[in-house]
């Protein structure tokens, strides 16, 4: 009788429903946020690749006119701009791996992410299987691992990809303006015309 009363208790059913809704909302939140961050990462890569392509094209066109004395300063300025821009863009998209951990490796350490390949690949398979089995059987550990992975992805985006993509665009814009000014000044200077005998 007491058991049926407990099962029919509307407050218990309501709390159970809230717990299920909270779990569903948490799952949806992680799914949406992770998808957004993966999309942001792909956008940063596309911006860097576009800049690399443009600068490579400008470099090839510029060096074709390097023998022109009137355009030599402009070609050098634009060439250096493109080289520095390409270096920054390449660095922004370069894969980032964590340093090797010194044994013994503690999978329960706060900075260790069991679902990040850079960390779990340093474990032997038996340890990895035992730890991942505990994670999938504990919803709290699942959310903790997802939160660590999301934080790591956000750190890479903010401190590496978007920062250096921004630097590459700033260098390209500044170099483009300087190159145009150099070209205007160079072309406006009087040229030495040969004296008549």
C-alpha positions, 0 to 999 in steps of 0.5 A: 500500500505504501509502495503504491502510494509512493509510486502514485505520488504526483510530487515524485512523478514531477521530480522524476520528470524534471530530472529526465527533462534536465538530462535531455536539456543537458544532452541537447546543450552539449550537442548544440554547443559542440556542433557550433564550436566545430563549425567555428573551427571549420570557419577559421580553417577556411579563412586561413586557407583562403588567405594562404591561397590569395597570398600565394597568388599575389606572390607569384604575380608580384615576383613576375615584376620584380625586375621592374625598377619602378615596382621593385620596392612595392614588390618587396614590401608586398612579398614580405607581407604575403610571407608573414601572412602565410606563416601566421595562417599556417600556424593558426591551422597547424595541428596542436598536440598536448605534451607527452605525460610523464608516467605514471599517468593518472586518468583521474587527474583534473587536466586529463581528458579521457575522450581526447585522443591526445590524452587517452592514446598515451594509456595502454588499452586495458587502462583506457577500457577500464576507465571509459567503462566507468565513464559510460556507466556514470552520467556525471562522469560523462558530462564531466568528460564532455565539459573538459572536451568542450573547454579544450576546444574553446581554448584552442579556438580562442588562443590559437586559431582565431587569434592567429587568423586575426593576426594574419588578416591584420598583417595582410591589411597593413601590408597591403596599405603600406605597399600601395603607399610605397607604390604611389610614392615610388611612381610619383618620384621623378625618373632620371631621363637620359641627357641629350648629347 
